[in-house]
Amino acid sequence: MSSHREFELEKEKIDFLLEQDYVISGVTENLSGSFLEFSYEGHDPAKDEKQRLHVLHPDTRKYFSTILLQQQKQQK
């Protein structure tokens, strides 16, 4: 798989969770990539309260960093 396609797939997974009323609630980084923790902030009791996503691509890391900054601005 091409590097760009890998980025696109990871980005789509993040976007999907955000569209489903999840927000990024935590990030753990190590040599294996980044592990994103998502918390559900919607009103559907059938959805899991938390989701976890493993991100490998450096461009995806940049992408979720901008999302984190946007989330912080919205909380203020």
C-alpha positions in Angstrom: 0.0 0.0 0.0 1.3 3.4 -0.8 2.2 5.8 1.9 -0.4 8.3 0.8 -3.1 5.7 0.8 -2.1 4.6 4.3 -2.6 8.2 5.4 -6.0 8.5 3.7 -7.2 5.3 5.5 -6.2 6.5 8.9 -7.7 10.0 8.2 -11.0 8.4 7.2 -11.1 6.4 10.4 -10.5 9.5 12.5 -13.1 11.5 10.5 -15.7 8.7 10.9 -15.3 8.7 14.6 -15.6 12.5 14.8 -18.8 12.3 12.7 -20.2 9.8 15.1 -19.9 12.4 18.0 -16.6 11.1 19.4 -13.9 13.5 20.5 -10.2 12.8 21.0 -9.7 12.5 24.7 -6.2 11.2 25.0 -3.0 10.5 23.0 -0.2 8.1 23.8 2.8 8.2 21.6 5.7 5.7 21.4 8.0 4.1 18.8 5.0 2.1 17.4 3.0 5.2 16.5 0.3 7.0 18.3 -2.7 5.6 20.1 -5.7 7.9 20.1 -8.4 7.6 22.7 -11.9 8.7 21.7 -14.8 9.5 24.1 -18.4 9.5 22.9 -20.2 12.7 23.6 -23.5 11.9 21.9 -26.8 10.5 23.3 -27.0 7.0 21.8 -26.7 4.5 24.6 -25.9 1.7 22.1 -22.5 3.3 21.2 -19.3 2.5 23.1 -18.2 5.2 25.5 -14.6 4.8 24.3 -12.8 3.9 21.1 -9.1 3.4 20.5 -7.2 3.9 17.2 -3.6 3.1 16.4 -2.1 5.7 14.0 1.2 5.0 12.2 1.6 7.6 9.5 3.4 10.9 10.3 0.9 13.0 8.3 -1.9 11.5 10.3 -0.2 12.6 13.4 -0.1 16.1 12.1 -3.8 15.8 11.1 -5.0 14.8 14.6 -2.8 17.4 16.2 -4.8 20.1 14.3 -8.0 18.5 15.4 -6.9 18.6 19.1 -6.1 22.3 18.7 -9.6 22.9 17.3 -11.2 20.9 20.1 -9.3 23.0 22.7 -10.4 26.3 21.1 -14.0 25.1 21.2 -13.8 24.3 24.9 -12.8 27.8 25.8 
